[in-house]
């Protein structure tokens, strides 16, 4: 399981568009720079994220991700939490949540948002621990509520799509392999495709690709005299420093030290 990196909490509170935006019925387009999770207070209005639009209601959570373009048709009032997290299991889950998660139970989610608001504003001793635990619980529930998306995909198509994707990934590890490009090639949305991939393989797309790149790098470390920089780029890593970091995180040793252990193991036989 990937490491859970706790998020940086940027802001928590209650937003009322009627107060914040005067003399307008639609907010301006803006590009998000962090994860924005919002629980509407009351029905009405329309939320727009990229090319997707949804009528706003109290039984949904809006999940905007970094880089998306969004605006809102008023009225709109909500609890909100804005966070930054760039790696780890939590980041993977947040990235692949649907833009709009329909809730099976709103009461529990509402309690979490209210608690977040209360403890964020007081910030007494140990409140930071509670805030992080509430965020983890919130993301867990949102992910659980969104899993039904995968179950609606025909299983025969699942297998064929994932098999073709795995073959393509393994043939093109040195290329840039992104969620956007692979989901587009499969003919699915990024959210739909990522949940299908994880349900089929037990791994996130990022985790699987990195795992295969590490395996390829081990072969190159043992069988060639390529430099670490050459191996990094041959295996699709963005830099030699990130390759070394990812390798040690996965294999517990730096690349050259691990290769020496493997060679010594076979020489002892």
Residue pairs with C-beta under 8 A, 6 or more apart in sequence:
1 89
2 88
2 89
2 92
2 204
2 207
3 88
3 89
3 249
4 88
4 89
4 90
4 136
5 85
5 86
5 87
5 88
5 89
5 90
5 91
6 85
6 90
6 132
6 135
7 35
7 83
7 84
7 85
7 90
7 132
7 135
8 83
8 84
8 85
9 81
9 82
9 83
9 120
9 131
9 135
10 34
10 82
10 83
10 84
11 80
11 81
11 82
12 80
12 81
12 82
12 116
12 117
12 120
12 121
12 131
13 79
13 80
13 117
13 120
13 121
14 41
14 77
14 78
14 79
14 80
14 117
15 38
15 76
15 77
15 78
15 80
16 77
17 27
17 45
17 72
17 74
17 75
17 76
17 77
18 74
18 75
18 77
21 27
21 74
24 74
25 73
25 74
26 71
26 72
26 73
26 74
27 71
27 72
27 74
27 76
28 71
29 69
29 70
29 71
30 69
30 70
30 71
31 67
31 68
31 69
32 64
32 65
32 66
32 67
32 68
32 69
32 70
33 66
34 66
34 82
34 83
34 84
35 63
35 64
35 65
35 66
35 82
35 83
35 84
35 85
35 94
36 62
36 63
36 64
36 80
36 81
36 82
37 61
37 62
37 63
37 64
37 80
37 81
37 82
37 83
37 138
37 142
38 61
38 62
38 64
38 78
38 79
38 80
38 81
39 58
39 61
39 62
39 78
39 79
39 80
39 106
39 109
39 110
39 113
40 56
40 57
40 58
40 60
40 62
40 76
40 77
40 78
41 58
41 77
41 78
41 79
42 58
42 75
42 77
43 55
43 56
43 57
43 58
44 56
44 75
44 76
45 55
45 56
45 72
45 73
45 74
45 75
45 76
46 53
46 54
46 55
46 56
46 72
46 73
47 53
47 54
47 56
47 62
47 70
47 72
47 73
47 76
47 100
48 70
48 71
48 72
48 73
49 62
49 64
49 68
49 69
49 70
49 99
49 100
50 68
50 69
50 70
50 99
52 99
52 100
54 60
54 62
54 99
54 100
56 62
56 72
56 76
58 106
59 102
59 103
59 106
60 100
60 101
60 102
60 103
61 100
61 101
61 103
61 109
61 142
62 78
62 99
62 100
63 94
63 97
63 98
63 99
63 100
63 101
63 142
64 70
64 99
65 94
65 95
65 97
68 99
79 110
79 113
79 114
79 116
79 117
81 113
81 116
81 135
81 138
83 135
85 91
85 94
90 136
90 139
92 204
92 206
92 207
93 139
93 143
94 139
95 179
95 194
96 179
96 190
96 191
96 194
96 195
96 198
96 204
97 139
97 142
97 143
97 146
97 191
98 146
98 149
98 191
99 191
101 142
101 145
101 146
102 145
103 109
103 145
104 145
108 141
109 138
109 141
109 142
112 134
112 137
112 138
112 141
113 138
115 130
115 134
116 131
116 134
116 135
116 138
119 127
119 130
119 131
119 134
120 127
120 131
146 191
146 195
147 195
149 191
149 192
149 195
150 192
150 195
150 196
150 199
153 192
153 196
158 196
158 199
158 200
159 200
161 186
161 188
161 196
162 196
162 197
162 200
162 201
164 186
165 182
165 185
165 186
165 197
166 201
166 208
168 182
168 185
169 177
169 182
169 208
169 209
169 212
170 212
173 209
173 212
173 213
173 216
173 235
173 236
174 233
174 234
174 235
174 236
175 236
176 236
177 209
177 236
179 190
179 193
179 194
179 205
179 206
180 190
182 193
182 205
183 189
183 190
183 192
183 193
183 194
186 193
188 196
194 204
194 205
197 203
197 204
197 205
197 208
198 204
198 205
201 208
203 211
209 236
210 246
210 250
211 250
213 235
213 236
213 237
213 246
214 235
214 246
214 247
214 250
214 251
216 234
216 235
217 231
217 232
217 235
217 237
217 243
217 247
217 255
218 251
218 258
218 259
218 262
220 226
220 231
220 234
220 235
221 231
221 255
221 256
221 258
221 259
222 259
222 262
222 263
224 231
226 234
228 240
228 243
228 244
228 255
228 256
229 240
231 243
231 255
232 239
232 240
232 242
232 243
232 244
235 243
237 243
237 246
243 255
244 254
244 255
247 254
247 255
247 258
248 254
248 255
251 258
252 258
253 261
